[in-house]
Amino acid sequence: MEAKNYLVACDAGGTMTDLFVMDTNGRFVVGKAATTPHDQSLGFMESLGDAMSYWGIDFEKKSKEVVPKFLNAVYTGTSMLNCMITRSGQKVGLIVTKGFEYMLEQGRGKESVAGYPEAQLFHSVFRKHKEPFVPLRRIAGITERIDIKGNVAIPLYEHEIAPAVEMLLDEGIESLGICFLCSFANPLHEQMAGRIAKEAMIKAGREVPIYLSHEVAPIIRETSRLNSLVIQAYASEASRKQLFHIENALKKEGLKQSLQVVLSYGTVADIRYPRIHEATVSGPIGGITGGAYLGKIIGQENIVCTDMGGTTFEVGVITKGKSRMVREPEFCRMYLSVPMLDCESIGAGTGTYIRIDPYTNRILLGPDSAAGFPGPVCYDMGNETPTVGDCDLLLNRINPDYYLGGKMKLNREHAYKNFKEQIADKLGLDVYEAAEGIIRMVDLNMGDHLRSSLIGYDPKDYVVMGYGGASGLHLVGFAGESPWKGVCTMPWAAGFSAFGCAAMDYAHRYSKTAQMVLPHGASEAQKIEIAEALDNICKGFAAAAVKDFAAEGIAAKELSYEYFVYMQYLGQLDEVEVPFPVFPVKSAADIDKLVAAFEQIYGEQFPLVAKSVEAGYRVIEVGVVAKAPTVKPVVPKLELAGKVPPEKAYKTTKSVFFDGKWTDTKVYELDEIQPGNEVDGALILEGPAYTLLVPPGRKIRVDEHRVIWVDRI
């Protein structure tokens, strides 16, 4: 039956661009293409064509019939990351409080070790101070000061601003950021400086975009706020150009909607969203959101999400249906005031390079990668350094004639010769024993990373969910022998992060620092005062949301709101996010409910002995998430077939290297496996974009949602 409409979501990773397409009949396909950092519209459209080909649609000929049927188009990827890594952003000028011109260069203490592998953390010879994105010559100090409570301590010296702007324009700046101390408490001076700067630009005959830190990130911690401002000014427009390239490519084919981008806290927004820096670290977020969405469908609320691709291995934890949130993620060795779903990453993927240390004769794994281009040695695209993917191929775990559905042929002979000369011979080992040993090392590294994410929690309460193009080959290996509640994956695992992007709500997050102290034994009047302050802030955010969404064509009646605060015990450094138990907050009883909610959440995250009720409480941040509904993918509940797979699912039996010997292994077509099927290992489920390896001693069973569970025999 021909579909009337489609949901489309894209995840452009460091190696491959995955695209998830679902039609109104509940069918879905995953397309893949190499990521094209120079113009991500190319990878997007190629991946879209690959996806449609599985439905027998020639996208080049029928694109103008297909694209107008898209209900949405969602993108997440590496455009902003690429801009920062390659330092190809705009030339930024900064105006800051006088005396703090070196703040960006000095950074925060922990930024000096951010981004370094563990082996180098304690050896200063390896560490170099990061080069700031804005050199000192393009930073101007202005006399002014607002104190922590928002009071004007030193008035703004307005006469200093125009000369500063003229100096920065002479430096050839392409954007201007203004960041004054404590502007989160009172933005008056930034607003005044912004107006004067604009007038000075008009007078000079050259205007550039102006960004104010209180609009970008009105949050305490000056360095993180300045970092967020710099990224917005440095990379936002370059990244937005990439997004418009994609949207324009789709518009030419008849797209009716705007392209949407994934934000770091697990929602989507129009690519014209002003705080586009919130999409800086959104790449891994789709998988975590998809894990939570699928978890509700299959009845699992505690999930460890694991994403293995060609470049990295990422882990995110969902507890009681909710993902952890990091308030200040690290990005390019900078800490940002951007809330992000917690996702820890290490350099471990099928593109990870394998080398032998010439001095110790030890195996070195990465952390650098061959990525999608030139890719592993077996790609025959120019790389001559062995990779983890080459090891998988040598052990016969990958079908060289069915990679990407047969669209790319892998050269096993080239990989064998290369690996033998550079690795096996230097170790004095058989090629296959060396390859399997390296696979075990990689799996152990990922397993350690996986288990470290659950310190303080019991693995027996959690399901390991594997996805990403390479996860199926290593899922059993990195899950290891820990007593997990279950280990699972799904036929669409190669595009699962894109699937998660399609499952997100359309939302904006608004928050600001607020210093509110509630002493122990507070009076009713004190509680009511805080209630009124919270209510006023939240109403202001709601009004801003209505205005912002209206500009994007979404009516106020479609919006729903989630209100929250960050609270801590007075005198402690750690705070927790607390959703409002009731809203609006009006009475002392409402504040008591908020405190009770804080106590419960705090007790779930920290030892009870850490509680400090007598010290009182502090609200340090208030926020609102305004949401509009989106059309989400459907994962249907299907009837269970018999335990034996259909005859057409079986493809062949081949020898695969397990535990030091070649083992007869059954091979099935992944897309032909039915709900209810159960098969003992050793076996391989082989699809166009995803391969699941099940070693001896394990078996698979497929549930009614086509989720594949890997159990012990």
KOLZA-365632 format. One record per residue (C-alpha): chain; x, y, z. Coordinates in steps of 0.5 Angstrom, whole numbers. Layout:
<"A" <X Y Z>>
...
// end
This chain:
<"A" <0 0 0>>
<"A" <3 7 -2>>
<"A" <4 11 4>>
<"A" <1 18 4>>
<"A" <6 21 9>>
<"A" <13 20 12>>
<"A" <17 22 18>>
<"A" <24 23 17>>
<"A" <30 24 22>>
<"A" <37 25 20>>
<"A" <43 23 25>>
<"A" <50 26 22>>
<"A" <55 22 26>>
<"A" <63 23 25>>
<"A" <63 17 20>>
<"A" <56 16 17>>
<"A" <50 20 16>>
<"A" <44 15 18>>
<"A" <37 17 16>>
<"A" <31 14 19>>
<"A" <24 14 15>>
<"A" <17 12 17>>
<"A" <11 12 13>>
<"A" <4 12 15>>
<"A" <3 5 15>>
<"A" <8 4 20>>
<"A" <14 1 16>>
<"A" <21 4 17>>
<"A" <27 4 13>>
<"A" <34 6 15>>
<"A" <39 10 10>>
<"A" <46 11 10>>
<"A" <51 15 7>>
<"A" <58 17 9>>
<"A" <58 24 12>>
<"A" <60 30 8>>
<"A" <63 35 13>>
<"A" <64 40 7>>
<"A" <57 40 5>>
<"A" <52 36 10>>
<"A" <46 37 5>>
<"A" <50 32 0>>
<"A" <50 26 6>>
<"A" <43 28 8>>
<"A" <40 27 1>>
<"A" <45 21 -1>>
<"A" <42 18 5>>
<"A" <35 19 4>>
<"A" <36 16 -3>>
<"A" <39 10 0>>
<"A" <33 9 5>>
<"A" <28 10 -1>>
<"A" <31 5 -5>>
<"A" <29 -1 0>>
<"A" <22 1 -2>>
<"A" <24 1 -9>>
<"A" <23 8 -10>>
<"A" <28 11 -15>>
<"A" <29 18 -11>>
<"A" <33 21 -16>>
<"A" <27 21 -21>>
<"A" <21 21 -16>>
<"A" <24 26 -11>>
<"A" <19 31 -12>>
<"A" <13 26 -11>>
<"A" <16 24 -4>>
<"A" <19 30 -1>>
<"A" <12 34 -1>>
<"A" <9 28 3>>
<"A" <14 29 9>>
<"A" <11 31 16>>
<"A" <17 33 18>>
<"A" <25 33 17>>
<"A" <29 33 23>>
<"A" <37 34 23>>
<"A" <42 33 29>>
<"A" <50 32 27>>
<"A" <57 35 27>>
<"A" <56 41 23>>
<"A" <58 46 30>>
<"A" <63 41 32>>
<"A" <66 41 25>>
<"A" <66 49 25>>
<"A" <70 49 32>>
<"A" <75 43 31>>
<"A" <77 46 24>>
<"A" <77 53 27>>
<"A" <73 55 21>>
<"A" <68 60 25>>
<"A" <67 67 25>>
<"A" <72 72 27>>
<"A" <69 74 34>>
<"A" <70 81 38>>
<"A" <69 81 45>>
<"A" <67 87 50>>
<"A" <68 85 57>>
<"A" <68 88 64>>
<"A" <75 92 65>>
<"A" <80 88 68>>
<"A" <77 81 66>>
<"A" <80 81 59>>
<"A" <84 75 60>>
<"A" <78 71 63>>
<"A" <77 67 56>>
<"A" <85 65 56>>
<"A" <85 63 63>>
<"A" <79 59 63>>
<"A" <76 55 69>>
<"A" <81 50 73>>
<"A" <78 44 70>>
<"A" <79 46 63>>
<"A" <86 45 64>>
<"A" <85 38 64>>
<"A" <79 37 60>>
<"A" <79 33 54>>
<"A" <85 29 55>>
<"A" <85 21 56>>
<"A" <86 19 63>>
<"A" <93 16 61>>
<"A" <95 24 60>>
<"A" <92 27 66>>
<"A" <97 26 71>>
<"A" <103 28 66>>
<"A" <103 36 65>>
<"A" <108 35 60>>
<"A" <103 32 55>>
<"A" <98 38 57>>
<"A" <98 44 53>>
<"A" <93 50 55>>
<"A" <88 51 50>>
<"A" <88 56 45>>
<"A" <82 61 46>>
<"A" <77 62 40>>
<"A" <78 70 41>>
<"A" <85 73 42>>
<"A" <87 78 47>>
<"A" <87 83 41>>
<"A" <80 83 40>>
<"A" <78 83 47>>
<"A" <76 90 50>>
<"A" <75 92 57>>
<"A" <69 97 59>>
<"A" <69 100 66>>
<"A" <62 98 69>>
<"A" <60 93 75>>
<"A" <54 90 77>>
<"A" <54 86 84>>
<"A" <51 79 85>>
<"A" <44 82 87>>
<"A" <44 86 81>>
<"A" <45 93 84>>
<"A" <49 98 80>>
<"A" <56 98 84>>
<"A" <60 102 78>>
<"A" <56 105 73>>
<"A" <57 104 65>>
<"A" <62 108 62>>
<"A" <58 109 56>>
<"A" <64 114 53>>
<"A" <69 108 52>>
<"A" <64 103 48>>
<"A" <64 107 41>>
<"A" <72 107 41>>
<"A" <72 100 43>>
<"A" <67 98 37>>
<"A" <71 102 32>>
<"A" <78 98 35>>
<"A" <74 91 34>>
<"A" <71 93 27>>
<"A" <78 95 25>>
<"A" <81 88 27>>
<"A" <76 85 22>>
<"A" <71 82 27>>
<"A" <65 79 24>>
<"A" <61 78 30>>
<"A" <61 82 37>>
<"A" <59 79 44>>
<"A" <58 83 50>>
<"A" <59 79 57>>
<"A" <59 83 63>>
<"A" <60 81 70>>
<"A" <53 79 74>>
<"A" <49 81 68>>
<"A" <45 74 69>>
<"A" <42 78 75>>
<"A" <41 85 72>>
<"A" <42 86 64>>
<"A" <42 93 64>>
<"A" <49 95 62>>
<"A" <49 89 57>>
<"A" <43 92 54>>
<"A" <46 99 54>>
<"A" <52 97 51>>
<"A" <49 93 46>>
<"A" <45 99 43>>
<"A" <51 104 43>>
<"A" <55 99 40>>
<"A" <50 98 34>>
<"A" <50 106 34>>
<"A" <57 106 33>>
<"A" <57 101 27>>
<"A" <52 105 24>>
<"A" <56 111 24>>
<"A" <62 107 22>>
<"A" <58 104 16>>
<"A" <59 97 18>>
<"A" <54 92 22>>
<"A" <56 85 25>>
<"A" <51 81 29>>
<"A" <51 83 36>>
<"A" <50 77 42>>
<"A" <49 79 49>>
<"A" <51 74 54>>
<"A" <44 75 58>>
<"A" <40 73 52>>
<"A" <45 67 50>>
<"A" <46 64 57>>
<"A" <43 68 63>>
<"A" <46 63 68>>
<"A" <51 64 74>>
<"A" <59 62 73>>
<"A" <62 67 69>>
<"A" <67 63 65>>
<"A" <61 58 62>>
<"A" <57 64 60>>
<"A" <62 67 56>>
<"A" <64 60 53>>
<"A" <57 60 51>>
<"A" <57 67 48>>
<"A" <63 65 44>>
<"A" <61 59 41>>
<"A" <54 63 39>>
<"A" <58 68 36>>
<"A" <63 64 33>>
<"A" <60 58 30>>
<"A" <52 59 30>>
<"A" <52 63 23>>
<"A" <57 58 20>>
<"A" <53 52 23>>
<"A" <46 55 21>>
<"A" <49 56 14>>
<"A" <50 48 14>>
<"A" <43 47 16>>
<"A" <40 52 11>>
<"A" <44 48 6>>
<"A" <40 42 8>>
<"A" <33 45 8>>
<"A" <34 49 1>>
<"A" <36 42 -2>>
<"A" <29 39 1>>
<"A" <25 45 -1>>
<"A" <28 45 -8>>
<"A" <24 38 -8>>
<"A" <18 41 -5>>
<"A" <19 40 3>>
<"A" <13 44 6>>
<"A" <16 45 13>>
<"A" <22 48 16>>
<"A" <28 44 18>>
<"A" <28 42 25>>
<"A" <35 41 29>>
<"A" <36 37 35>>
<"A" <38 41 42>>
<"A" <42 38 47>>
<"A" <37 37 52>>
<"A" <33 32 48>>
<"A" <28 37 44>>
<"A" <27 40 37>>
<"A" <27 47 35>>
<"A" <26 51 28>>
<"A" <33 52 25>>
<"A" <32 59 26>>
<"A" <32 58 33>>
<"A" <36 64 36>>
<"A" <40 60 41>>
<"A" <43 55 36>>
<"A" <49 54 41>>
<"A" <44 49 44>>
<"A" <45 45 39>>
<"A" <52 44 40>>
<"A" <53 38 43>>
<"A" <46 34 40>>
<"A" <50 29 36>>
<"A" <49 23 41>>
<"A" <42 26 44>>
<"A" <38 22 39>>
<"A" <39 15 42>>
<"A" <38 17 49>>
<"A" <31 20 47>>
<"A" <30 14 43>>
<"A" <32 9 48>>
<"A" <27 13 53>>
<"A" <21 13 48>>
<"A" <22 5 46>>
<"A" <23 3 54>>
<"A" <16 6 55>>
<"A" <13 2 49>>
<"A" <17 -5 52>>
<"A" <16 -3 59>>
<"A" <23 -2 61>>
<"A" <24 4 65>>
<"A" <32 3 67>>
<"A" <36 3 61>>
<"A" <43 4 59>>
<"A" <44 6 52>>
<"A" <50 4 48>>
<"A" <52 7 42>>
<"A" <58 4 38>>
<"A" <59 7 31>>
<"A" <65 8 27>>
<"A" <68 13 31>>
<"A" <66 13 38>>
<"A" <62 9 44>>
<"A" <57 13 48>>
<"A" <53 11 54>>
<"A" <47 14 57>>
<"A" <43 12 63>>
<"A" <36 12 64>>
<"A" <33 11 71>>
<"A" <26 11 72>>
<"A" <24 13 65>>
<"A" <28 20 66>>
<"A" <35 21 63>>
<"A" <40 25 67>>
<"A" <42 32 65>>
<"A" <49 35 65>>
<"A" <48 43 67>>
<"A" <55 44 64>>
<"A" <58 40 59>>
<"A" <65 40 56>>
<"A" <66 41 49>>
<"A" <72 43 45>>
<"A" <76 43 52>>
<"A" <71 49 54>>
<"A" <65 48 59>>
<"A" <58 51 57>>
<"A" <52 54 60>>
<"A" <48 49 56>>
<"A" <44 43 59>>
<"A" <45 37 56>>
<"A" <43 30 57>>
<"A" <48 26 60>>
<"A" <52 22 55>>
<"A" <59 20 56>>
<"A" <64 18 50>>
<"A" <70 15 49>>
<"A" <74 14 42>>
<"A" <72 7 41>>
<"A" <69 5 34>>
<"A" <70 1 28>>
<"A" <74 6 25>>
<"A" <79 6 31>>
<"A" <86 6 29>>
<"A" <91 0 31>>
<"A" <98 1 32>>
<"A" <104 -2 36>>
<"A" <108 2 40>>
<"A" <115 2 37>>
<"A" <118 2 44>>
<"A" <114 -2 48>>
<"A" <111 -7 43>>
<"A" <105 -6 46>>
<"A" <98 -5 42>>
<"A" <95 2 42>>
<"A" <88 3 40>>
<"A" <86 10 38>>
<"A" <84 15 40>>
<"A" <84 17 33>>
<"A" <80 14 28>>
<"A" <79 13 20>>
<"A" <72 16 20>>
<"A" <68 15 14>>
<"A" <73 17 10>>
<"A" <78 14 8>>
<"A" <75 9 13>>
<"A" <78 2 15>>
<"A" <83 -1 10>>
<"A" <78 -6 7>>
<"A" <75 0 4>>
<"A" <80 1 -1>>
<"A" <80 9 0>>
<"A" <87 10 2>>
<"A" <88 8 9>>
<"A" <93 4 11>>
<"A" <93 4 18>>
<"A" <89 -2 21>>
<"A" <82 -1 25>>
<"A" <78 -5 29>>
<"A" <73 -6 23>>
<"A" <78 -9 19>>
<"A" <79 -14 25>>
<"A" <71 -16 25>>
<"A" <72 -17 17>>
<"A" <78 -22 18>>
<"A" <74 -26 23>>
<"A" <69 -27 18>>
<"A" <64 -23 22>>
<"A" <62 -18 17>>
<"A" <60 -21 10>>
<"A" <64 -17 5>>
<"A" <59 -17 -1>>
<"A" <53 -15 3>>
<"A" <56 -9 7>>
<"A" <51 -3 6>>
<"A" <47 -8 3>>
<"A" <52 -10 -2>>
<"A" <53 -2 -5>>
<"A" <60 -3 -2>>
<"A" <65 -9 -3>>
<"A" <70 -10 2>>
<"A" <77 -12 1>>
<"A" <79 -17 6>>
<"A" <85 -19 2>>
<"A" <88 -12 3>>
<"A" <86 -12 10>>
<"A" <89 -19 12>>
<"A" <96 -17 8>>
<"A" <96 -10 12>>
<"A" <94 -13 19>>
<"A" <99 -18 18>>
<"A" <105 -14 17>>
<"A" <103 -8 21>>
<"A" <100 -12 27>>
<"A" <101 -19 28>>
<"A" <108 -20 25>>
<"A" <110 -15 30>>
<"A" <107 -19 36>>
<"A" <109 -26 34>>
<"A" <102 -28 33>>
<"A" <97 -31 28>>
<"A" <93 -26 24>>
<"A" <86 -29 27>>
<"A" <89 -30 34>>
<"A" <91 -22 34>>
<"A" <85 -20 31>>
<"A" <81 -23 36>>
<"A" <85 -21 42>>
<"A" <84 -14 40>>
<"A" <77 -14 39>>
<"A" <77 -17 46>>
<"A" <81 -11 48>>
<"A" <76 -6 45>>
<"A" <70 -10 48>>
<"A" <73 -9 55>>
<"A" <75 -2 54>>
<"A" <68 -1 52>>
<"A" <65 -5 58>>
<"A" <69 -2 63>>
<"A" <66 5 61>>
<"A" <59 2 61>>
<"A" <60 -1 68>>
<"A" <63 6 70>>
<"A" <57 10 68>>
<"A" <53 6 73>>
<"A" <57 6 80>>
<"A" <52 7 85>>
<"A" <47 3 82>>
<"A" <45 -5 81>>
<"A" <46 -8 74>>
<"A" <41 -13 75>>
<"A" <36 -7 75>>
<"A" <38 -5 68>>
<"A" <37 -7 61>>
<"A" <43 -6 56>>
<"A" <40 -3 50>>
<"A" <45 -3 44>>
<"A" <45 1 37>>
<"A" <49 5 32>>
<"A" <52 1 26>>
<"A" <57 -3 30>>
<"A" <54 -4 36>>
<"A" <51 -11 34>>
<"A" <58 -14 33>>
<"A" <60 -12 40>>
<"A" <54 -12 44>>
<"A" <55 -19 47>>
<"A" <63 -17 48>>
<"A" <62 -10 52>>
<"A" <56 -13 56>>
<"A" <60 -18 58>>
<"A" <58 -22 64>>
<"A" <55 -17 69>>
<"A" <48 -20 71>>
<"A" <44 -15 67>>
<"A" <36 -15 67>>
<"A" <37 -16 60>>
<"A" <41 -14 53>>
<"A" <37 -12 47>>
<"A" <38 -9 40>>
<"A" <33 -8 35>>
<"A" <33 -9 27>>
<"A" <33 -1 26>>
<"A" <39 0 31>>
<"A" <44 3 25>>
<"A" <39 9 25>>
<"A" <36 9 32>>
<"A" <39 15 34>>
<"A" <35 18 28>>
<"A" <29 14 30>>
<"A" <30 18 37>>
<"A" <30 25 34>>
<"A" <24 23 30>>
<"A" <21 21 37>>
<"A" <22 28 40>>
<"A" <18 34 42>>
<"A" <18 41 39>>
<"A" <20 45 45>>
<"A" <24 51 48>>
<"A" <28 51 55>>
<"A" <28 58 58>>
<"A" <32 59 65>>
<"A" <36 64 69>>
<"A" <39 64 75>>
<"A" <35 66 82>>
<"A" <38 67 89>>
<"A" <33 65 93>>
<"A" <34 63 100>>
<"A" <29 59 105>>
<"A" <32 58 112>>
<"A" <30 52 116>>
<"A" <23 53 120>>
<"A" <22 59 115>>
<"A" <15 63 116>>
<"A" <9 63 112>>
<"A" <11 70 110>>
<"A" <18 68 107>>
<"A" <15 62 104>>
<"A" <9 66 100>>
<"A" <15 71 98>>
<"A" <19 66 95>>
<"A" <12 63 92>>
<"A" <11 70 89>>
<"A" <18 71 86>>
<"A" <17 64 83>>
<"A" <11 65 80>>
<"A" <13 72 77>>
<"A" <19 69 73>>
<"A" <15 63 70>>
<"A" <10 67 68>>
<"A" <15 71 64>>
<"A" <18 65 61>>
<"A" <11 63 59>>
<"A" <10 69 55>>
<"A" <16 69 52>>
<"A" <15 62 50>>
<"A" <8 64 47>>
<"A" <12 70 43>>
<"A" <17 65 40>>
<"A" <13 60 38>>
<"A" <8 64 35>>
<"A" <14 67 30>>
<"A" <15 59 28>>
<"A" <8 58 27>>
<"A" <5 55 33>>
<"A" <-1 57 37>>
<"A" <-1 58 44>>
<"A" <-6 53 45>>
<"A" <-2 48 43>>
<"A" <3 49 48>>
<"A" <4 45 55>>
<"A" <9 47 60>>
<"A" <14 44 65>>
<"A" <17 48 71>>
<"A" <23 46 75>>
<"A" <28 49 79>>
<"A" <35 47 81>>
<"A" <35 47 89>>
<"A" <41 45 94>>
<"A" <42 45 101>>
<"A" <45 52 103>>
<"A" <52 51 104>>
<"A" <53 45 99>>
<"A" <56 46 92>>
<"A" <51 40 89>>
<"A" <44 42 86>>
<"A" <39 38 83>>
<"A" <33 39 78>>
<"A" <26 39 82>>
<"A" <20 39 77>>
<"A" <14 43 80>>
<"A" <9 39 84>>
<"A" <4 44 83>>
<"A" <3 50 79>>
<"A" <2 56 79>>
<"A" <6 56 86>>
<"A" <2 61 90>>
<"A" <2 59 98>>
<"A" <6 57 103>>
<"A" <4 50 102>>
<"A" <6 50 95>>
<"A" <13 51 97>>
<"A" <13 46 102>>
<"A" <11 41 97>>
<"A" <17 43 93>>
<"A" <22 42 99>>
<"A" <19 35 100>>
<"A" <20 34 92>>
<"A" <27 36 93>>
<"A" <28 32 99>>
<"A" <26 26 95>>
<"A" <30 27 89>>
<"A" <36 29 93>>
<"A" <36 22 97>>
<"A" <35 18 90>>
<"A" <42 22 88>>
<"A" <46 22 94>>
<"A" <47 19 101>>
<"A" <42 20 106>>
<"A" <48 22 111>>
<"A" <49 28 106>>
<"A" <42 31 108>>
<"A" <43 38 111>>
<"A" <36 40 113>>
<"A" <38 45 119>>
<"A" <42 49 114>>
<"A" <36 51 110>>
<"A" <35 51 102>>
<"A" <37 55 96>>
<"A" <34 56 89>>
<"A" <39 58 85>>
<"A" <36 57 78>>
<"A" <29 57 75>>
<"A" <26 55 69>>
<"A" <21 53 64>>
<"A" <20 48 58>>
<"A" <15 50 53>>
<"A" <13 44 49>>
<"A" <9 43 43>>
<"A" <6 36 40>>
<"A" <10 33 34>>
<"A" <8 27 30>>
<"A" <12 21 33>>
<"A" <14 14 30>>
<"A" <10 8 31>>
<"A" <13 2 34>>
<"A" <7 -3 33>>
<"A" <5 -9 37>>
<"A" <5 -15 32>>
<"A" <3 -22 33>>
<"A" <8 -28 35>>
<"A" <10 -33 30>>
<"A" <13 -39 32>>
<"A" <20 -40 35>>
<"A" <23 -43 29>>
<"A" <25 -37 24>>
<"A" <21 -38 17>>
<"A" <25 -42 12>>
<"A" <27 -36 7>>
<"A" <30 -32 13>>
<"A" <36 -37 13>>
<"A" <42 -36 8>>
<"A" <48 -40 10>>
<"A" <53 -43 15>>
<"A" <60 -40 15>>
<"A" <66 -41 19>>
<"A" <67 -35 24>>
<"A" <73 -35 29>>
<"A" <71 -35 36>>
<"A" <75 -37 42>>
<"A" <81 -39 38>>
<"A" <78 -43 33>>
<"A" <73 -43 27>>
<"A" <66 -45 29>>
<"A" <60 -46 24>>
<"A" <56 -40 25>>
<"A" <48 -40 22>>
<"A" <47 -34 18>>
<"A" <40 -31 18>>
<"A" <37 -25 14>>
<"A" <36 -20 19>>
<"A" <29 -17 16>>
<"A" <26 -24 15>>
<"A" <27 -25 23>>
<"A" <20 -25 26>>
<"A" <17 -24 33>>
<"A" <17 -30 37>>
<"A" <23 -33 33>>
<"A" <28 -36 38>>
<"A" <35 -38 35>>
<"A" <41 -41 39>>
<"A" <48 -39 38>>
<"A" <53 -39 34>>
<"A" <49 -34 29>>
<"A" <49 -28 25>>
<"A" <43 -24 24>>
<"A" <45 -20 17>>
<"A" <42 -14 15>>
<"A" <44 -8 9>>
<"A" <46 -3 15>>
<"A" <47 -8 21>>
<"A" <50 -14 23>>
<"A" <48 -18 30>>
<"A" <53 -23 32>>
<"A" <51 -28 37>>
<"A" <57 -32 40>>
<"A" <56 -40 42>>
<"A" <53 -40 49>>
<"A" <48 -34 47>>
<"A" <41 -34 44>>
<"A" <36 -29 41>>
<"A" <29 -28 42>>
<"A" <25 -23 38>>
<"A" <19 -20 42>>
<"A" <12 -17 39>>
<"A" <15 -10 38>>
<"A" <21 -14 34>>
<"A" <26 -12 39>>
<"A" <32 -17 39>>
<"A" <34 -20 46>>
<"A" <40 -23 47>>
<"A" <40 -29 53>>
<"A" <45 -34 56>>
<"A" <43 -41 54>>
// end
